Amino acid sequence: ALSGTPCSPNQELYGPRAHDLFFDPAAAMGLGAFDAPGLLGRARSTRISTFTTPGMFRAGLDEVFGRRDWNPVVVEAMRVELHEDLVNGKKLTYQTPSGLFDLYDRAGGTDFLEDMAAVVAAATAQLRRHRLMKALRRKFDECGRAGDGAARGDVVSKRAFFEGFLAGRPPPFEAPEVQAALALMDFDESGSVDWAEVALRGVWVLEQFPAIKALGTFHEFLEAMIDHLLEEAEEAAANKAQRGRSEVRFEMFVKEAARAHGGGTGCPGPRRTA
């Protein structure tokens, strides 16, 4: 897959994820519910890819974050977002807890976000001691000290976060894309930004971009984190505004909202049509 050349039909699969579930067992080639990993004494793990069905997305979410009543509209939107990423040339991984959290969040998920973030934090405790995460923590603390007086321990105001992390970029604080990015960052809807929310985005960068993790500068690390927020925030806001509406087809909504720039939705429209 990395080289772009076809695999040999006799190519062996090996490694820690060799037994991932690639196809929906209820629909793939009449195999039914055959459990090859179970036969080999391994826990079943669902691979998130272009072959992933809504049922597989729910299974993957259950495996990582625990069994919950996942909104079927959001689950369908996750598939749409994944395909849009590919169309836009984004090579992202959704297998890590932070990667799956990000996909769910961008697809319009609003339920269980705090519990899911706690799972990500527990799974990435060692990664949070990385040198770039330590630098991110220092910058966050500087935001609190230099902010508008609203810093409270691990919490800073949105204005202070903007001044510390986004100031100097073309969009001003009042711009819709900046407000959407701050809202996406503030997943607990507290009206402020806390360290746990920032750390989750930093971990996502380290797990998505091995080159930055290995040799990247703090500037490269921070740019990757902020660019992703700004690029995805408006469409995520539009998706969240549609949550719970089972009659909405997300593929159509994304395309129509892109053309209308959010007209009639009461929220900012997506920035890309994919």
C-alpha positions in Angstrom: 0.0 0.0 0.0 2.9 2.4 0.7 4.7 1.7 -2.6 1.5 1.9 -4.7 2.3 -1.5 -6.3 -0.2 -4.4 -6.1 0.5 -7.0 -3.3 1.3 -10.5 -4.2 -1.7 -12.8 -3.7 0.5 -14.9 -1.5 1.8 -12.0 0.6 1.8 -12.9 4.3 0.3 -10.5 6.8 2.1 -10.2 10.0 2.6 -7.7 12.9 0.5 -6.5 15.8 -2.5 -5.6 13.6 -2.4 -8.6 11.2 -5.6 -10.0 12.6 -7.7 -6.8 12.3 -11.2 -7.1 11.1 -11.1 -5.5 7.6 -14.6 -6.5 6.4 -18.0 -6.5 8.0 -18.4 -10.1 9.1 -22.2 -10.0 8.5 -21.7 -9.1 4.8 -18.2 -10.1 3.6 -18.2 -13.0 1.2 -20.8 -15.0 3.1 -18.4 -15.7 6.0 -21.0 -14.8 8.6 -19.7 -14.1 12.0 -16.5 -16.3 11.7 -14.0 -15.0 14.3 -10.5 -15.7 13.1 -8.8 -13.7 15.9 -10.9 -15.5 18.5 -9.8 -18.8 16.9 -6.2 -17.8 17.5 -6.8 -16.5 21.0 -6.7 -12.8 20.1 -9.1 -10.0 20.8 -11.0 -8.8 17.8 -9.9 -5.4 16.6 -11.7 -3.5 13.9 -9.6 -1.7 11.2 -11.0 1.7 10.3 -10.6 2.1 6.5 -12.6 2.8 3.3 -14.1 -0.7 3.7 -15.5 0.2 7.2 -19.3 0.0 7.4 -21.4 1.9 10.0 -21.7 -1.3 12.0 -17.9 -1.6 12.0 -17.5 2.0 13.0 -19.8 1.3 16.0 -17.7 -1.8 16.8 -14.5 0.2 16.6 -15.9 2.9 18.9 -17.0 0.2 21.4 -13.6 -1.5 21.4 -11.8 1.7 22.2 -14.2 3.7 24.3 -16.6 1.2 25.7 -20.1 0.2 24.6 -22.4 3.2 24.2 -25.5 4.2 22.3 -23.7 5.9 19.4 -25.7 8.3 17.3 -26.2 6.5 13.9 -26.2 9.8 12.1 -22.7 10.6 13.5 -21.5 7.1 12.7 -22.5 7.6 9.1 -20.9 11.0 9.0 -17.6 9.4 10.2 -17.5 7.4 7.0 -18.2 10.5 5.0 -15.4 12.4 6.8 -12.9 9.5 6.2 -13.6 9.5 2.5 -13.3 13.3 2.3 -9.9 13.1 4.0 -8.8 10.7 1.3 -10.2 12.8 -1.5 -8.3 15.8 -0.1 -5.0 13.8 0.0 -4.9 13.5 3.8 -3.1 10.4 5.0 -4.4 10.0 8.5 -4.7 7.1 10.9 -7.9 6.4 12.8 -6.6 3.4 14.7 -5.3 5.3 17.7 -7.7 6.5 20.4 -6.8 10.1 19.5 -7.3 9.5 15.8 -10.7 7.9 16.4 -11.7 10.7 18.8 -10.8 13.3 16.2 -12.8 11.6 13.5 -15.9 11.2 15.7 -15.5 14.9 16.8 -15.3 16.2 13.3 -18.2 14.1 12.2 -20.5 15.9 14.6 -20.2 13.8 17.7 -21.2 15.6 20.9 -22.1 12.8 23.2 -19.5 11.1 25.5 -16.7 13.5 24.5 -15.3 14.0 28.0 -15.4 10.2 28.7 -13.7 9.5 25.4 -11.0 12.2 26.1 -10.3 10.4 29.4 -9.7 7.2 27.6 -7.3 8.9 25.2 -5.5 10.5 28.1 -5.0 7.1 29.8 -3.9 5.4 26.6 -1.3 8.1 25.9 0.2 8.8 29.3 3.7 8.0 28.2 3.4 10.0 25.0 2.4 13.1 27.1 5.9 13.1 28.5 7.4 13.7 25.0 9.6 16.8 24.6 7.1 18.5 22.3 4.3 17.9 24.8 6.4 19.4 27.5 7.0 22.5 25.3 3.3 22.7 24.6 2.6 22.7 28.3 5.0 25.5 28.9 3.3 27.6 26.2 -0.1 26.9 27.6 1.1 28.0 31.0 2.5 31.2 29.4 -1.0 31.8 28.0 -2.4 31.8 31.5 0.2 34.2 32.9 0.0 36.6 30.0 -3.8 36.3 29.4 -6.7 38.4 30.4 -6.8 37.3 34.0 -9.2 34.4 33.4 -6.6 31.7 33.9 -7.6 29.2 36.6 -5.0 26.5 37.1 -5.3 24.3 34.0 -7.8 26.5 32.3 -7.4 29.7 30.2 -10.0 31.8 28.5 -10.6 31.4 24.7 -9.2 34.9 24.2 -6.0 34.0 26.1 -5.7 30.8 24.1 -6.1 32.8 20.8 -3.5 35.3 21.8 -1.0 32.6 22.8 -1.5 30.1 20.0 -3.3 31.8 17.0 -2.3 35.5 17.2 -0.3 36.6 14.1 -2.4 34.6 11.7 -4.7 36.4 9.2 -8.1 35.5 10.8 -8.9 37.8 13.8 -10.4 36.5 17.0 -13.9 37.4 15.8 -13.6 35.6 12.5 -16.1 32.7 12.1 -13.4 30.1 11.4 -11.5 31.1 14.5 -14.6 30.9 16.7 -15.4 27.5 15.2 -11.9 26.3 15.9 -12.1 27.5 19.5 -15.5 25.8 19.9 -14.0 22.6 18.5 -11.1 22.8 21.0 -13.6 23.4 23.8 -15.2 19.9 23.6 -16.6 20.1 27.2 -18.4 23.3 26.2 -17.2 25.1 29.3 -16.6 28.4 27.5 -12.9 28.2 28.1 -9.9 26.0 27.1 -8.3 23.6 29.5 -5.0 21.7 29.4 -6.7 18.3 28.8 -8.3 19.7 25.6 -5.0 21.1 24.3 -3.0 18.0 25.3 -5.4 15.7 23.3 -4.8 17.8 20.1 -1.0 17.6 20.7 -1.1 13.9 21.2 -3.1 13.6 17.9 -0.3 15.4 16.0 2.4 13.1 17.5 0.5 10.0 16.5 -0.4 11.2 13.0 3.0 12.6 12.0 6.0 10.3 13.0 8.5 12.7 11.4 7.4 15.5 13.7 7.4 13.2 16.7 11.0 12.1 15.9 12.7 15.2 14.7 10.2 18.0 14.4 10.6 21.4 15.9 8.0 22.9 18.2 7.0 25.3 15.5 6.2 22.4 13.1 4.4 20.6 15.8 2.3 23.7 16.7 1.5 24.5 13.1 0.2 21.0 12.4 -2.1 21.2 15.5 -3.5 24.7 14.7 -3.8 24.1 10.9 -5.9 21.0 11.5 -8.2 22.9 13.9 -8.7 25.8 11.5 -9.2 23.5 8.4 -11.8 21.3 10.0 -13.6 23.5 12.5 -16.3 25.0 10.3 -17.4 21.7 8.8 -17.4 20.1 12.3 -19.6 22.9 13.6 -22.0 22.3 10.7 -22.0 18.5 11.4 -22.7 19.1 15.1 -25.7 21.3 14.2 -27.2 18.4 12.4 -26.7 15.8 15.1 -29.7 13.6 16.0 -31.5 14.2 12.8 -31.8 10.8 11.3 -33.5 12.1 8.1 -30.4 14.0 7.1 -28.1 12.4 4.6 -24.7 13.7 5.5 -23.2 13.4 2.0 -25.9 15.6 0.6 -25.7 18.0 3.5 -22.0 18.5 3.1 -22.3 19.3 -0.6 -25.3 21.5 -0.2 -23.9 23.4 2.7 -20.6 24.0 0.9 -22.5 25.5 -2.0 -24.7 27.7 0.2 -21.8 28.6 2.7 -24.1 27.5 5.5 -27.2 29.2 4.2 -30.3 28.0 6.0 -28.5 25.9 8.5 -27.9 28.5 11.2 -24.2 27.5 11.4 -21.1 28.0 9.4 -20.8 25.8 6.3 -18.1 23.4 5.3 -14.9 24.8 3.8 -14.6 22.0 1.3 -16.9 20.0 -0.9 -15.0 16.7 -1.4 
